[in-house]
Amino acid sequence: MSETATPAPPVRVVLAEDSMLLREGLVRLFDEAGFETVGAYGDADALLADLDRAAPEVAVLDVRMPPTFRDEGVRAAIELRRRRPGIGVLLLSQYVEGTYAHELLASADGGMGYLLKDRVASLEDLEDAVLRIRDGGTVLDPQVVRELLSRRGDPLASLTPREREVLELMAEGRTNAGIAGQLFIGVGAVEKNVTSIFQKLGLEDSGTDHRRVLAVLAWLQR
């Protein structure tokens, strides 16, 4: 008689969003996706105060919340990572904020993401983002990447056009297989481009640094 496999527990998510309608809508979307929303708050301070009880795997935060509507979400994200290293963080915003994207990416522990609210096209997109971040991945909206690059001109002149395409897709959080599918090339070709990118950026394999994240940081900082 075969034993029935125990289903995996749902992903534990907390949410900080000052718009009540959007907050309740996200709670319903997460419920539909099979996640467990263990806390939903109207500001970042309330989320932080309830963090130990909620014990989330992923935190979803608006960037601008009360009281100043400037950077409360990203400051809360930094404090979340300090208190609970490894927690996944997803920033949802109406704006492309270069400094915030950089600060989020600079945190090496746990998954991270930055999506624009009006460009999340479906429940499947949001569900995929939360799962990838829970598993330690990086998810950036393509519009975030494009606008950051356009503000900084040509950041890395030594890269070939193909290497630029590969690095932009890395910045969106895609795996080598995902990049290969997007560019219609083999995974081996992607691996060669990634290796070349690392070499041109002087990113040696130290065994501890996350070179993909460091490459994306170089792409956004220059």
Stockholm file with secondary structure:
# STOCKHOLM 1.0

chainA/1-222         MSETATPAPPVRVVLAEDSMLLREGLVRLFDEAGFETVGAYGDADALLADLDRAAPEVAVLDVRMPPTFRDEGVRAAIELRRRRPGIGVLLLSQYVEGTYAHELLASADGGMGYLLKDRVASLEDLEDAVLRIRDGGTVLDPQVVRELLSRRGDPLASLTPREREVLELMAEGRTNAGIAGQLFIGVGAVEKNVTSIFQKLGLEDSGTDHRRVLAVLAWLQR
#=GR chainA/1-222 SS CCCCCCCCCCCEEEEECSCHHHHHHHHHHHHHTTCEEEEEESSHHHHHHTHHHHCCSEEEEESSCTTTSSSHHHHHHHHHHHHSTTCEEEEEESSCCHHHHHHHHHCCSSCEEEEEGGGCCCHHHHHHHHHHHHTTCEEECHHHHHHHHHHHCCSCTTSCHHHHHHHHHHHTTCCHHHHHHHHTCCHHHHHHHHHHHHHHTTCCCCSSSCHHHHHHHHHHHC
#=GC SS_cons         CCCCCCCCCCCEEEEECSCHHHHHHHHHHHHHTTCEEEEEESSHHHHHHTHHHHCCSEEEEESSCTTTSSSHHHHHHHHHHHHSTTCEEEEEESSCCHHHHHHHHHCCSSCEEEEEGGGCCCHHHHHHHHHHHHTTCEEECHHHHHHHHHHHCCSCTTSCHHHHHHHHHHHTTCCHHHHHHHHTCCHHHHHHHHHHHHHHTTCCCCSSSCHHHHHHHHHHHC
//
